[in-house]
Amino acid sequence: MSRAAIVLVVYREPRFALRADGRALTAEDAGPDSGFPVLVHNGGGSRHLFPPAVRDARAHELRLIGYDRPAYGGSTPATRQSRGRLRR
């Protein structure tokens, strides 16, 4: 039986951005700081990045950035006013 290599993917601590309206957006990134930034939307609202994608991105000098949608994870909920703007 062959042994598969175990690759540990290390993530930075989540980052928080405060918007002018007081809401917070939580994001995490993986890859070299000098890497080309790629904004990732997982579809489920979570900032968590898929480890095989992170490994491949690092190999190609890409920096993946995932974010929590409003009211998910560490991001605060959207206000009624901002939700209305999104529907237009």
N, C-alpha and C positions, 0 to 999 in steps of 0.2 A: 504494500500500500504506500503510495507516495504522500508526502506531506506538502500541503499547500502553504505558500508563504503568507504570513500574517502581516498586513500593512496597517499601521496605526495612523489614523487621520486625526490631527490635532486642530481644533478650532480655536479661534480667538474668543475672548469673552464677548457677549453681545454688546453692541454699541447702541446708544440711545441718542436720537436727535429730537430736540424740542422745537416745535413749530411756533410761529408767532402767536397763534391762537391758544397756546398752552398745551396742546396735545403732544404726545410722545410717539415716535416711530422707532421700533426696535429692529435692528438689522444685525446680521453677522456676515463676515467675509472670510474667505479662505484663499490662499495663494499668495504669491509675492506682492509686496506693496507696490513694486514697480510694474507689476503685470497689467495687461490690458483689462480694464474693468468690464465685467459682463453681469448685467442685472438679471437675476433669476426669479421667475415667478412659478412656484410649484403647483399652483392651482388650488391648493387647500387652505391657503391663508397663512401658512407657517414659514418662518425664515430658515428652517433647518435645511441644510444642503445634503444631497445624496453622496455618501463617501466615495463611491467609484467615480462620480462626476468630478469631485474635488481632486482626486488623484490624477485623473486625465487632464484636468485644467492646469494643474501645477506643472505637468510634463510639457505643456504647451505655453507656459508663461502667461496664463490667464488668471485673473483674480475674480472669483465668483462672489457676488453680493446677493444675499437673500434677505427678505424683509417680512415682518409680520403685518398682515393687513389690519385695518382698524378693528379693535376689539379682540384680536387674536394675540396670544402670547403676551409680550410686554407692551404692545401698542395700545393706546387708549382708544375708546370708541369714537367714531365720527359723530359730529354734532348734527342736529337736524338740518341746520343751514348748509353744511358741507355735503350732506347726502343729497339735498335738493339740487345742488350745482352739478353733481355727477349724473343726475337723470336727464339733464337738458341736452 
